[in-house]
């Protein structure tokens, strides 16, 4: 299975972003409307939700809607408000050395993945991140050195709120410290359960347990996999080995002091690295964020791709994913 990652740099929404949207929109429209258009909020409901909870994003949202063609469906999709449910795997952890370092595996379906690392300077804030829906991010860093990443929280419940990738975008557009990010995560509603880890250049970090049906919980957890304070969806937990991955990471952080490079390499091996690509939970990449350098290093077995605000080449990385069925967790 082949996957091509692209690095795109466009400071303000323009022809590059519009071209990407036109390329991806047919697939996203099919996914977004799969439960029927009547099941998705109206444009007015979406815009009202954005103005209520993320007002700073409204100007860039409106500009993106115009670049996407100004249609009703495109605008509703780009709001990320009450989208269809979606699940991912993922593991993430804050290295316990002196240098701030956030490492994560993104475990998801290759067919539903943008495979775009986007550098923008929207509304005066530099952001580099892995795109989702071409507005949201599944992980990223801003020019203040604030890094953020998500994992699925391991619960079935769905409610009124935003898709978490847009919440990550909002954090990076408006916050510079972990404390500020925590305040945002505590108040913006999320439509499903997710774990969001935040790390800043002063090495302050938190992991927020977000949910649609109960108040968010802010923790000082350095590790997040696919459950929150306890396992609540046992079959999903078994399939993704969330408890085993959490224990493995906690052991590495507490019992095996190691270098940054060795810690990053551990994400490319079992039990963290998954080859369950046929089931939509294979590890598509390993990202290492270094807040003090405002840089991103994306890793695959035998391959490394580095991006930063100082050096950001618009290039591509061609990756071959193993065609292995099942789960590679041991």
C-alpha positions as CSV (number, residue, x, y, z in Angstrom):
1,X,0.0,0.0,0.0
2,X,1.5,3.3,-1.1
3,X,0.9,6.7,0.5
4,X,2.3,10.1,-0.6
5,X,2.7,12.8,2.0
6,X,2.8,16.4,0.7
7,X,4.2,19.5,2.4
8,X,2.3,22.7,1.4
9,X,3.2,26.2,2.4
10,X,0.7,29.0,1.8
11,X,0.6,31.8,4.3
12,X,-3.0,32.9,3.5
13,X,-5.8,30.9,1.9
14,X,-5.2,31.0,-1.8
15,X,-5.0,28.8,-4.9
16,X,-3.0,26.0,-3.2
17,X,-5.6,25.5,-0.5
18,X,-8.4,25.9,-3.0
19,X,-6.8,23.2,-5.2
20,X,-6.4,20.8,-2.3
21,X,-10.1,21.4,-1.3
22,X,-11.3,20.7,-4.8
23,X,-9.3,17.5,-4.9
24,X,-10.5,16.2,-1.6
25,X,-14.1,17.5,-1.5
26,X,-15.8,14.7,-3.4
27,X,-14.6,12.1,-0.9
28,X,-15.3,14.4,2.1
29,X,-18.7,15.2,0.8
30,X,-19.6,11.5,0.5
31,X,-18.3,10.9,4.1
32,X,-20.0,14.0,5.6
33,X,-23.4,13.3,4.0
34,X,-23.4,9.5,4.5
35,X,-26.1,9.7,7.2
36,X,-28.2,12.1,5.1
37,X,-28.0,15.8,4.8
38,X,-30.9,16.3,7.2
39,X,-28.7,14.7,9.9
40,X,-26.1,17.5,9.6
41,X,-26.6,21.0,11.1
42,X,-27.7,23.9,8.9
43,X,-25.3,26.6,7.8
44,X,-26.8,29.0,10.3
45,X,-26.5,26.6,13.1
46,X,-22.8,25.9,12.2
47,X,-21.9,29.6,11.9
48,X,-23.7,30.4,15.2
49,X,-21.8,27.6,17.0
50,X,-18.5,29.0,15.7
51,X,-19.4,32.5,16.7
52,X,-20.3,31.3,20.2
53,X,-17.4,29.0,20.9
54,X,-14.5,30.0,18.6
55,X,-15.2,33.6,17.4
56,X,-11.6,34.2,16.5
57,X,-11.8,31.6,13.8
58,X,-14.9,33.1,12.1
59,X,-13.0,35.4,9.7
60,X,-10.7,32.7,8.5
61,X,-13.6,30.2,8.3
62,X,-15.5,32.7,6.0
63,X,-12.5,33.1,3.8
64,X,-12.0,29.4,3.5
65,X,-15.7,29.0,2.6
66,X,-15.2,31.5,-0.2
67,X,-12.1,29.7,-1.5
68,X,-14.1,26.4,-1.4
69,X,-16.7,27.9,-3.7
70,X,-19.1,29.5,-1.3
71,X,-21.6,26.6,-1.3
72,X,-23.9,25.6,1.6
73,X,-22.6,22.1,1.9
74,X,-18.9,23.2,1.8
75,X,-19.5,25.8,4.5
76,X,-21.3,23.3,6.8
77,X,-18.5,20.8,6.4
78,X,-15.8,23.3,7.1
79,X,-17.4,24.3,10.4
80,X,-16.6,20.8,11.7
81,X,-19.8,21.2,13.8
82,X,-21.5,17.9,14.7
83,X,-19.8,15.8,12.0
84,X,-20.3,12.1,11.5
85,X,-18.6,9.9,14.2
86,X,-15.1,8.7,13.4
87,X,-12.6,6.6,15.3
88,X,-8.8,6.4,15.3
89,X,-6.2,4.7,17.3
90,X,-3.0,6.7,18.2
91,X,-0.5,6.9,21.1
92,X,1.2,10.0,22.4
93,X,3.6,10.8,25.2
94,X,5.7,13.7,26.6
95,X,9.4,12.7,26.9
96,X,10.6,13.2,30.5
97,X,14.0,14.7,29.7
98,X,14.9,18.4,30.0
99,X,14.0,19.2,26.3
100,X,10.3,19.6,25.6
101,X,9.4,16.7,23.2
102,X,6.0,15.4,22.2
103,X,5.9,12.1,20.3
104,X,2.8,10.6,18.7
105,X,1.7,7.7,16.4
106,X,-1.3,8.4,14.2
107,X,-3.2,5.2,13.6
108,X,-6.0,5.7,11.1
109,X,-7.2,4.6,7.7
110,X,-4.9,5.6,4.8
111,X,-8.0,6.0,2.6
112,X,-9.5,8.7,4.9
113,X,-6.3,10.7,5.5
114,X,-5.3,14.0,3.9
115,X,-1.5,13.1,4.0
116,X,-0.8,16.8,3.9
117,X,1.6,18.8,6.2
118,X,0.3,22.3,6.0
119,X,2.2,25.5,6.9
120,X,0.1,28.6,7.3
121,X,0.2,32.1,8.7
122,X,-3.5,32.7,9.0
123,X,-4.4,35.8,11.0
124,X,-0.8,36.4,11.9
125,X,-0.1,33.1,13.6
126,X,2.4,30.6,12.1
127,X,1.1,27.0,12.3
128,X,2.6,23.7,11.0
129,X,0.5,20.6,11.3
130,X,-1.0,17.5,9.8
131,X,-4.2,18.4,8.1
132,X,-7.6,16.9,8.6
133,X,-10.4,18.2,6.4
134,X,-8.0,20.9,5.2
135,X,-9.0,23.2,8.1
136,X,-8.5,21.0,11.2
137,X,-5.3,19.3,12.4
138,X,-4.7,16.0,14.1
139,X,-1.4,17.4,15.5
140,X,0.6,20.5,15.1
141,X,2.8,23.3,16.4
142,X,2.7,27.1,16.3
143,X,5.4,29.7,16.0
144,X,5.2,30.2,19.8
145,X,6.4,26.6,20.3
146,X,3.0,25.3,21.5
147,X,2.5,21.7,20.3
148,X,-0.7,19.7,20.4
149,X,-1.8,16.2,19.5
150,X,-4.9,14.0,19.8
151,X,-5.9,10.4,20.4
152,X,-9.4,8.8,20.4
153,X,-10.8,8.6,23.9
154,X,-12.4,5.1,23.6
155,X,-16.1,5.9,24.1
156,X,-19.1,5.5,21.8
157,X,-21.1,8.6,22.9
158,X,-21.7,11.3,20.4
159,X,-23.1,14.8,21.2
160,X,-23.4,18.4,20.0
161,X,-19.9,19.8,19.6
162,X,-17.0,20.3,17.1
163,X,-14.9,17.7,15.5
164,X,-11.7,17.7,17.6
165,X,-9.3,18.5,14.6
166,X,-10.9,22.0,14.5
167,X,-10.4,22.4,18.2
168,X,-6.7,21.7,17.8
169,X,-6.5,24.3,15.0
170,X,-8.3,26.8,17.3
171,X,-5.8,26.1,20.1
172,X,-2.8,26.7,17.8
173,X,-4.3,29.8,16.3
174,X,-5.1,31.5,19.6
175,X,-2.9,30.1,22.3
176,X,0.8,30.4,23.2
177,X,1.1,28.4,26.4
178,X,-0.3,25.2,27.9
179,X,-2.3,27.1,30.4
180,X,-4.1,29.1,27.7
181,X,-4.7,25.9,25.8
182,X,-6.2,24.2,28.8
183,X,-8.6,27.1,29.2
184,X,-9.8,26.6,25.6
185,X,-10.1,22.9,25.9
186,X,-12.2,23.3,29.1
187,X,-14.8,25.4,27.4
188,X,-15.2,24.3,23.7
189,X,-17.6,21.4,23.2
190,X,-16.3,18.3,21.5
191,X,-18.7,16.0,19.6
192,X,-16.9,12.7,20.7
193,X,-14.4,11.6,23.3
194,X,-10.8,12.5,22.7
195,X,-7.6,12.9,24.6
196,X,-5.6,16.1,23.7
197,X,-2.0,16.4,24.9
198,X,-0.5,19.9,24.9
199,X,3.2,20.9,25.5
200,X,4.8,24.3,25.4
201,X,8.3,25.7,25.1
202,X,8.6,25.9,28.9
203,X,7.9,22.2,29.1
204,X,4.5,22.7,30.8
205,X,2.1,20.0,29.6
206,X,-1.4,18.6,30.2
207,X,-3.7,16.0,28.8
208,X,-7.3,16.9,28.5
209,X,-10.0,14.2,28.5
210,X,-12.8,15.6,26.3
211,X,-16.3,14.1,26.1
212,X,-19.7,15.2,24.7
213,X,-21.7,14.0,27.7
214,X,-19.6,15.0,30.7
215,X,-17.3,17.9,31.8
216,X,-13.7,17.8,30.4
217,X,-11.0,16.6,32.8
218,X,-7.6,18.3,32.8
219,X,-4.8,16.0,33.9
220,X,-1.0,16.0,34.2
221,X,-0.8,12.7,32.4
222,X,2.3,12.4,30.1
223,X,0.8,9.5,28.2
224,X,-2.4,9.1,26.3
225,X,-3.7,6.1,24.2
226,X,-7.3,5.2,23.5
227,X,-9.1,5.3,26.8
228,X,-9.5,8.0,29.5
229,X,-9.4,7.5,33.2
230,X,-10.6,3.9,32.7
231,X,-11.5,1.6,29.8
232,X,-15.2,2.1,28.9
233,X,-15.4,0.3,25.5
234,X,-13.8,-3.0,26.1
235,X,-14.0,-4.5,22.6
236,X,-12.3,-1.4,21.2
237,X,-9.7,-1.5,24.0
238,X,-8.9,-5.1,23.2
239,X,-8.6,-4.5,19.4
240,X,-6.4,-1.5,19.8
241,X,-4.4,-2.8,22.8
242,X,-4.8,0.6,24.4
243,X,-4.0,-0.6,27.9
244,X,-0.9,-2.5,26.8
245,X,0.4,0.6,24.9
246,X,-0.2,2.9,27.8
247,X,1.7,0.5,30.2
248,X,4.5,0.3,27.7
249,X,4.9,4.0,27.4
250,X,4.6,4.5,31.2
251,X,7.4,2.0,31.7
252,X,9.6,3.7,29.2
253,X,9.1,7.1,30.9
254,X,9.6,5.8,34.5
255,X,11.8,2.7,34.3
256,X,14.0,3.2,31.3
257,X,15.5,6.7,31.0
258,X,16.6,7.1,27.4
259,X,17.6,9.6,24.8
260,X,15.2,11.5,22.6
261,X,16.1,9.4,19.5
262,X,15.7,6.1,21.3
263,X,12.3,7.2,22.7
264,X,11.1,8.2,19.2
265,X,12.3,4.9,17.7
266,X,10.3,3.0,20.3
267,X,7.1,4.3,18.5
268,X,8.2,2.5,15.4
269,X,8.1,-0.9,17.0
270,X,5.4,-3.1,18.7
271,X,3.4,-2.6,20.8
272,X,3.1,1.0,19.6
273,X,3.5,0.6,15.9
274,X,0.5,-1.1,14.3
275,X,0.2,-2.8,10.9
276,X,-3.6,-3.1,11.1
277,X,-4.0,-1.0,7.9
278,X,-6.7,-3.2,6.4
279,X,-8.8,-2.5,9.5
280,X,-8.2,1.3,9.4
281,X,-5.9,1.4,12.5
282,X,-2.4,1.2,11.0
283,X,0.3,3.6,12.1
284,X,0.5,6.1,9.2
285,X,3.3,8.1,10.7
286,X,5.2,8.9,13.9
287,X,5.6,12.6,14.7
288,X,8.0,14.2,17.1
289,X,7.4,17.9,18.0
290,X,10.2,20.0,19.6
291,X,8.6,23.2,21.0
292,X,11.9,25.1,21.6
293,X,12.9,24.6,18.0
294,X,9.3,25.0,16.7
295,X,10.0,21.9,14.5
296,X,8.3,18.7,13.4
297,X,10.0,15.5,12.6
298,X,7.9,12.8,10.9
299,X,9.2,9.3,11.0
300,X,8.6,6.0,9.3
301,X,10.7,2.8,9.5
302,X,13.9,3.9,7.8
303,X,12.6,7.3,6.8
304,X,12.7,10.8,8.4
305,X,11.1,14.0,7.2
306,X,11.8,17.3,9.0
307,X,9.9,20.6,8.9
308,X,10.3,23.8,10.8
309,X,9.4,27.5,10.5
310,X,13.0,28.2,9.5
311,X,13.2,25.4,6.9
312,X,10.0,24.2,5.2
313,X,10.5,22.8,1.8
314,X,7.4,22.1,-0.3
315,X,8.2,18.5,-1.2
316,X,6.7,15.0,-1.0
317,X,7.5,11.8,0.8
318,X,6.4,8.5,-0.8
319,X,5.8,5.8,1.8
320,X,5.0,2.1,1.3
321,X,2.9,0.7,4.1
322,X,3.0,-3.0,4.8
323,X,0.0,-4.9,3.5
324,X,-0.5,-6.8,6.8
325,X,-4.0,-7.7,8.1
326,X,-4.8,-7.7,11.7
327,X,-3.1,-6.0,14.6
328,X,0.7,-6.0,15.1
329,X,0.4,-5.5,18.9
330,X,2.2,-8.3,20.8
